[in-house]
Amino acid sequence: MKCLLGTLALWAGAAGSVVAALAWAGLAGRRTAVAATAAASGCAAAAFAVLEWALLTRDFQVGFVARNGGRGVPSYYTFTSLWSAVEGSLALWALALTGCALVAGLGRDEGPHRRIAMAVLMTLCACFLALVPLAANPFREVAAPPADGPGPNPLLRGHPLMGIHPPLLYLGYLALAVPFALGVASLVAGRAGRPVVRAMRRWTLAAWAALTAGIVLGAWWSYGVLGWGGYWEWDPVENASIVPWFTATASLHSLAVRDRHGSLGPWSAALATAGFPLALLGTFLTRGGAVASVHSFTRSAVGPPLLGILTATLIATCGLLVWRAGRLRRAGEVPGGDGHGTPVGDASGDGRGALAGGAHGDGHGTPVGNACGDGRGTLVGAGVALLATLAFTVLLGTLYPLVVKVLVGADVAVGPPYFNRVTVPLALALLVLMAVAPLVPPNRARPPLRRLAWPVAAGATTVAALGFGGFSGFGGFAGPGGFSGSGGFGGHGGGHGPLPLVAFGLGAFVLAATALRVREVAGRHGPAAPVRASVRRRLGGSIVHAGVALAAVAIAGSTAYTHDAWGRLEPGDTLRAGGYVLRLDGVERRRDADAMSVAARVSVFEDGRPAGTLRPSITFYPASGAPPVGAPAVRTGPLADLYITVSEVDPADGTAVLRAAVNPLMALLWTSGAVMVLGALAALPRPGARRLRRSRHPRWARRPRQARRMPSARIGGTEAPSVAVREDPGGPGVDSREAVGGPAR
């Protein structure tokens, strides 16, 4: 019964997506198109609900449940086991994609681009809803159902973030499909005005917030489950999530500048359309079994179809960029226009005219900025170029082993040394741009020196205090062991090197510049600053920049000043790690319904005083046949974490092999992620804000605009053409007259 219902729901969703794509393409009205989109989304939700129903009721007649369910698995991990394997994760993927398409279809109209973009989105929905039953059907019926199942992968059932991290990543990936579709629509139409640019910004920002939360929570999960003491190892699947994050960040900054132009340029279109194909690449690497990773699934039949969808998407996007980029460039070069008749600035009026027009846009190969004295645009353009370079270098290192394997048949590996060497200098340069760019006034080539004085002094003071003050760690915890972690800030030969101090100084530089910017904005607009949408967007961006600076400081500290120690201990033996003394008190054994665990009971002493008891453990899952999973014990502090793992236990004599590490600034790292997400959410426009603004105007201000024709004039005996002027009084002090032209009658 459940197998039939789930399969029918998937096929009905695929059929509804095809109908919706045709309707949005112009074969039916908008009402029919929205109804078909809602039907496809409802069918995807029904298939998801049926699969969860089968998991929670332990219906082992359903193939997915027989392979991934278990009677002894707690209900929470039974629910989250849906995305622990290929088939269920693709069902969640289809649900998130159709949900984003439905929200996009119900949103505000962006003109002719809406139908093209929605047709593209619903075509993607049809592909994925058909892919699930064809190549990875979770509803295949089992002829002889087992009495019990092995449960999900042991690595995916020991941490509560299993229920949050993957869905957030999927949501971030699939929200990028909307700006991708709008970018494709802009290329097809050959132009895109300010409404389209702003819609792309909204969706990219929402996707960026979800991706940021998913990446940070994934790092936290890795830190708390795998037991290796780090949080980022430049794993291929980790890289597959950070590359779209880099491109989305670059796209946000590029679209912000293009919003001031009032049109979409070729480089901005390329960045907006790059995020979703890169997310598809990550999906192929994870679910196609193309790379060996602790995150990836085993090789499955879904790999070739996913590669086909990815290839078709890349060919179509690159072809459109090559074919239509010239027309998109020419549309942005119309003086004072955006391709839809929207005024985008006047060099003699609003003070932003230097950003409008083709000579100052991105139509000649420059991503953003111009050469006419707008230093902020130039710095933003440099930042966009650095972010694109980061994305390219990480993507190159990720795909290089796969390409060599396919072409030559040799096994090569690109490890953390490569990624650290190429990303750290670029990241430090980005910190400089983050601090300086917001302080440059519009239409100024560089910031006034007095505005840079305080941030520069803060950074220099930080470097001087830490460098010349003999700083060697946090709270006396770090020893001379140098680098031990996953980042690239560690020194060589037992020293820390200058890079951590540079990162600390630049972090202080960015934080001081951000504080100065927030103070100026808040002082200019007063208590109403957080209420105004434009001001809230600037404040949200400043909060995000502060979060990035905090993350840079935390990464530098946690990688350069980590101290660890290990040893084989008998009961009563002690181990010193930094400022802690650890004593092994004994070994504890525990048996659950589907697992057995062995834990080392460790007493912690700090400065000779008891500081608690920690129990690192090893858990065995006999039914799954998987290797044992280690669970570290972490004591979190404001300056450093005490991180203890156990790798071997001998229950006979109570001995255990312990590894203890003191990881500085880990709490700051997780806090920085929360700060970035909160800043992004603050910058998002509030639902209904436009309606509220309109409702505050008097009734007469919302009447349709009426054109009045100005009298004609004679110049040199010739009657000059008259000009019709539309008047739309938007309230006191608002003049929105628009010249529409026309010959004299």
FENJO-V779463 format. One line per field, one symbol per residue. ss: DSSP state (H for helix, E for strand, L for the rest). burial: # if it has 16 or more other ideal C-beta (glycine too) atoms within 10 Angstrom, else .. A space follows every 50 residues. Layout:
ss = ???
burial = ???
This chain:
ss = LHHHHHHHHHHHHHHHHHHHHHHHHHHLLHHHHHHHHHHHHHHHHHHHHH HHHHHHLLLLLEHHHHHHLLLLLLHHHHHHHHHHLHHHHHHHHHHHHHHH HHHHHHLLLLLLHHHHHHHHHHHHHHHHHHHHHHHLLLLLELLLLLLLLL LLLHHHLLLHHHHLHHHHHHHHHHHHHHHHHHHHHHHHHLLLEHHHHHHH HHHHHHHHHHHHHHHHHHHHHHHHHLLLLLLLLLLHHHHHHHHHHHHHHH HHHHHHHHHHHLELLHHHHHHHHHHHHHHHHHHHHHHLLLLLLLLLLLLL LHHHHHHHHHHHHHHHHHHHHHHHHHHHHHHHLLLLLLLLLLLLLLLLLL LLHHHLLHHHLLLLLLLLLLLLLLHHHHHHHHHHHHHHHHHHHHHHHHHH HHHHHHHLLLLLLLLHHHHHHHHHHHHHHHHHHHHHHLLLLLLLLLLLHH HHHHHHHHHHHHHHHHHLLLLLLLLLLLLLLLLLLLLLLLLLLLLLLLHH HHHHHHHHHHHHHHHHHHHHHHHHHHHHHHLLHHHHHHHHHHHHHHHHHH HHHHHHHHHHLLEEEEEEELLLLEEEELLEEEEEEEEEEEELLLLEEEEE EEEEEELLEEEEEEEEEEEELLLLLLLLEEELEEEELLLEEEEEEEEEEE LLLLEEEEEEEEEELHHHHHHHHHHHHHHHHHHLLLLLHHHHHHHLLLHH HHLLLEEEELLLLEELLEELLLLEEEELLLLLLLLLLEELLLLLL
burial = .##.#####################.......################.# ##.##..#############..#...##.##################### ##.##....#..#####################.######.#......## #########.##.##################################### ################################################## #########################################.#.###..# .##.##..##..#...#..##..##.###.####..####..###.#... .#######.####..#####.#.##################.###.###. #............#.#.###.###..##.###########..#...#... ##..##.##..##..#......##..###.##########.....#..## ##############.###..#...#...#.....################ ###############.#.#.....#.########..#......##.#### ##.###....#..######.#.##....#######.#.########..#. ...###.################.###.##.###................ .....................##.....#................
